[in-house]
Amino acid sequence: MPHPPRPAPLLDRATIDPGKPLIEFKDVRMGFDEGDVLRGVSFTVLPGETKVFLGESGSGKTLIMKLAAGLMLAAMCDLIVAADDAVFSNPVLRLTGAGVELLVEPWELGIRKAKEFLLTGDTIDAQEAWRLGLVNRVVPRVELEARTRELADRIALVPPVTAQTVKDSLNQTGTLMGKRDALKYHFMAHHWVHNTATALDALAARKAKGSMREVMAERDKGHPE
C-alpha cells in the first residue's frame, strides 16, 4: 500500500532568513502537581540550532543554571540528535545548586556515571554522550538539520496510533521503574537545598561578583566547608 503524501511544509525554505528566529516561545511553564518545575522559560529557535533560557523561578538562578537547564530540557525529548561539536554539562553543584529541578542524569547516564558527571561538573563531548546513551546519534554540524529530518521521516512511516501506543508503553516502563517518583523527590530536595544557609550565603556572594567569569573562578576553588 502506498504511503499517504507528506503534508506541505509549515515553512518555505526559500523564505527563511538565517539571521531571524524560526520560532519563538515565551514564558513556558512546566510543573508537577506540587508546583512549578520551570517558570518563564523562553526559546528562540534559529535555523540549525536551539537556544534555551531559564527565567526567574524564585530560586535565584544564575547563568550557569540556565546552561544546565538546557540539558534538562533536551532530556525531555524522545530522541536527541547531537552535532559532533556539542558538549554536555551540569556544573552547578559547586555553586551549591542541587543539580536542576529535574534530576535526569540517573535515567540518561546510569547512577554511577551520573554521580561522576554531577559531582565533578565535568563536560562530556557528543561521542561520549552517545556512548552513554544520552543522545541517539551524532552527526556533522553542517548535516544536523538534514540528518534530523531523515530520522523524523523514517519515524513518520510508523502509523501514529502504533507510535503513540509504543511510546506510552515505554514511558510507563519508566514510571513502573520509579522514574516519576524519583523526579518528584528530587524536585522537593532541590528547592530545600536552595533555602539552606549554605545556598543563600553563596547566592549573596555570587550577586556581589562583577561577572560570571569571577563566579566560575570562585566555583573552581571549591567550597570552604
Secondary structure per residue as TSV (DSSP state, phi and psi in degrees):
chain	resnum	aa	ss	phi	psi
A	1	M	-	360.0	130.1
A	2	P	-	-69.1	147.7
A	3	H	-	-73.6	147.2
A	4	P	-	-64.5	153.3
A	5	P	-	-63.1	145.2
A	6	R	-	-69.8	136.6
A	7	P	-	-59.6	153.8
A	8	A	-	-61.3	141.2
A	9	P	-	-63.2	147.8
A	10	L	S	-72.9	-25.1
A	11	L	S	-121.9	136.9
A	12	D	-	-88.9	111.6
A	13	R	G	-57.1	-29.7
A	14	A	G	-67.4	-20.9
A	15	T	G	-100.4	0.6
A	16	I	-	-73.6	129.1
A	17	D	-	-97.6	112.7
A	18	P	T	-60.2	-16.7
A	19	G	T	-94.0	-1.2
A	20	K	S	-117.6	149.1
A	21	P	-	-62.2	142.5
A	22	L	S	-78.6	-43.0
A	23	I	E	-141.9	144.6
A	24	E	E	-130.5	130.2
A	25	F	E	-117.2	139.1
A	26	K	E	-131.3	139.1
A	27	D	E	56.4	49.0
A	28	V	E	-75.8	141.7
A	29	R	E	-118.9	137.9
A	30	M	E	-129.5	142.4
A	31	G	E	-166.0	159.9
A	32	F	E	-94.7	-178.4
A	33	D	T	-61.1	-32.7
A	34	E	T	-74.5	-18.1
A	35	G	E	154.6	-175.8
A	36	D	E	-70.2	135.8
A	37	V	E	-87.8	-45.4
A	38	L	E	-131.8	149.6
A	39	R	E	-147.7	133.9
A	40	G	E	79.6	28.4
A	41	V	E	-82.4	133.1
A	42	S	E	-126.2	138.2
A	43	F	E	-119.1	135.8
A	44	T	E	-122.1	112.6
A	45	V	E	-100.7	113.4
A	46	L	E	-96.2	162.8
A	47	P	T	-55.2	118.8
A	48	G	T	87.0	-0.1
A	49	E	E	-154.5	163.6
A	50	T	E	-131.0	132.5
A	51	K	E	-110.9	137.9
A	52	V	E	-122.5	132.4
A	53	F	E	-126.4	137.2
A	54	L	-	-107.7	118.3
A	55	G	-	-83.5	-175.0
A	56	E	-	-64.4	137.5
A	57	S	-	-136.5	23.3
A	58	G	S	85.9	5.4
A	59	S	S	-118.8	13.1
A	60	G	-	65.9	45.1
A	61	K	-	-63.7	145.5
A	62	T	-	-114.7	178.5
A	63	L	H	-57.0	-41.6
A	64	I	H	-66.4	-30.1
A	65	M	H	-67.5	-32.8
A	66	K	H	-64.6	-39.7
A	67	L	H	-66.3	-43.8
A	68	A	H	-62.2	-36.6
A	69	A	H	-63.9	-27.9
A	70	G	H	-60.2	-41.4
A	71	L	H	-64.8	-43.0
A	72	M	H	-59.6	-44.3
A	73	L	H	-69.6	-37.8
A	74	A	H	-61.4	-37.2
A	75	A	T	-68.8	-13.3
A	76	M	T	-75.9	-13.0
A	77	C	S	-76.5	151.8
A	78	D	S	-68.7	-40.9
A	79	L	-	-133.9	147.9
A	80	I	-	-130.3	124.6
A	81	V	E	-109.3	123.2
A	82	A	E	-108.7	141.8
A	83	A	E	-69.2	152.0
A	84	D	T	-67.9	-13.2
A	85	D	T	-104.4	11.4
A	86	A	-	-72.6	148.5
A	87	V	E	-131.6	156.4
A	88	F	E	-133.4	135.7
A	89	S	-	-158.8	153.7
A	90	N	-	-138.6	73.2
A	91	P	-	-93.3	46.6
A	92	V	-	-105.3	-9.0
A	93	L	G	-64.1	-37.2
A	94	R	G	-74.5	-8.2
A	95	L	G	-92.2	10.3
A	96	T	T	76.3	1.9
A	97	G	-	-78.4	134.3
A	98	A	-	-85.0	69.2
A	99	G	S	69.6	-140.7
A	100	V	-	-125.3	-175.7
A	101	E	S	-59.2	-37.0
A	102	L	S	-108.6	118.3
A	103	L	-	-87.2	87.5
A	104	V	-	-86.2	-19.1
A	105	E	H	-58.5	-41.5
A	106	P	H	-59.0	-32.6
A	107	W	H	-83.1	-25.7
A	108	E	H	-92.4	-31.4
A	109	L	H	-117.2	-15.6
A	110	G	-	92.4	151.3
A	111	I	H	-63.8	-45.8
A	112	R	H	-65.8	-45.4
A	113	K	H	-68.5	-33.5
A	114	A	H	-62.0	-39.0
A	115	K	H	-60.8	-45.8
A	116	E	H	-63.1	-46.4
A	117	F	H	-59.9	-44.2
A	118	L	H	-79.8	-42.8
A	119	L	H	-73.5	-27.3
A	120	T	H	-90.5	-26.9
A	121	G	-	71.0	15.8
A	122	D	-	-69.5	156.5
A	123	T	-	-96.0	139.3
A	124	I	E	-114.3	146.6
A	125	D	E	-87.9	179.4
A	126	A	H	-64.5	-39.0
A	127	Q	H	-66.0	-39.8
A	128	E	H	-68.6	-37.6
A	129	A	H	-61.5	-38.8
A	130	W	H	-66.9	-43.3
A	131	R	H	-60.1	-37.3
A	132	L	H	-82.9	-11.9
A	133	G	T	93.1	9.7
A	134	L	S	-71.7	-34.0
A	135	V	-	-124.7	156.6
A	136	N	S	-83.7	-40.8
A	137	R	E	-145.2	151.9
A	138	V	E	-122.1	127.1
A	139	V	E	-133.6	157.8
A	140	P	-	-57.5	141.5
A	141	R	G	-54.2	-40.2
A	142	V	G	-67.9	-16.9
A	143	E	G	-104.8	4.6
A	144	L	H	-57.3	-50.4
A	145	E	H	-65.2	-44.3
A	146	A	H	-67.0	-42.0
A	147	R	H	-70.5	-34.4
A	148	T	H	-66.4	-40.2
A	149	R	H	-62.4	-40.9
A	150	E	H	-58.6	-45.2
A	151	L	H	-63.5	-43.9
A	152	A	H	-62.2	-39.6
A	153	D	H	-64.4	-38.3
A	154	R	H	-65.7	-43.1
A	155	I	H	-65.5	-33.6
A	156	A	T	-65.6	-14.8
A	157	L	T	-72.4	-18.3
A	158	V	S	-78.7	132.4
A	159	P	-	-56.1	136.6
A	160	P	H	-52.7	-42.0
A	161	V	H	-64.1	-36.3
A	162	T	H	-68.6	-47.4
A	163	A	H	-60.3	-44.2
A	164	Q	H	-65.5	-40.7
A	165	T	H	-65.1	-45.6
A	166	V	H	-67.5	-40.2
A	167	K	H	-59.7	-44.9
A	168	D	H	-61.4	-39.4
A	169	S	H	-65.0	-41.7
A	170	L	H	-64.7	-42.9
A	171	N	H	-65.4	-36.4
A	172	Q	H	-65.4	-33.8
A	173	T	H	-58.6	-45.2
A	174	G	H	-61.1	-40.4
A	175	T	H	-63.1	-44.0
A	176	L	H	-66.4	-26.0
A	177	M	T	-79.7	-6.0
A	178	G	T	101.7	11.8
A	179	K	H	-62.5	-48.1
A	180	R	H	-61.7	-44.4
A	181	D	H	-64.0	-38.0
A	182	A	H	-65.1	-41.3
A	183	L	H	-65.0	-40.7
A	184	K	H	-66.8	-39.4
A	185	Y	H	-61.8	-47.4
A	186	H	H	-67.8	-33.0
A	187	F	H	-57.0	-43.0
A	188	M	H	-69.5	-43.3
A	189	A	H	-63.7	-38.5
A	190	H	H	-58.3	-45.7
A	191	H	H	-76.1	-28.0
A	192	W	H	-62.3	-45.1
A	193	V	H	-60.6	-38.1
A	194	H	H	-59.9	-23.3
A	195	N	T	-104.7	10.8
A	196	T	S	-78.6	159.6
A	197	A	H	-60.5	-37.3
A	198	T	H	-59.4	-48.2
A	199	A	H	-69.6	-41.2
A	200	L	H	-66.7	-40.0
A	201	D	H	-65.3	-40.2
A	202	A	H	-66.6	-37.6
A	203	L	H	-63.4	-43.9
A	204	A	H	-61.6	-39.2
A	205	A	H	-66.6	-38.0
A	206	R	H	-66.1	-39.3
A	207	K	H	-63.6	-26.0
A	208	A	T	-80.7	-11.7
A	209	K	S	-75.0	156.1
A	210	G	S	-85.8	-17.4
A	211	S	S	-161.7	164.3
A	212	M	H	-66.5	-26.2
A	213	R	H	-60.9	-41.8
A	214	E	H	-66.1	-40.9
A	215	V	H	-60.4	-45.7
A	216	M	H	-69.1	-35.7
A	217	A	H	-63.0	-41.2
A	218	E	H	-66.8	-40.5
A	219	R	H	-56.9	-41.9
A	220	D	T	-76.1	-6.8
A	221	K	T	-81.0	-17.3
A	222	G	-	93.9	165.8
A	223	H	-	-91.5	138.9
A	224	P	-	-67.2	-22.3
A	225	E	-	-70.8	360.0
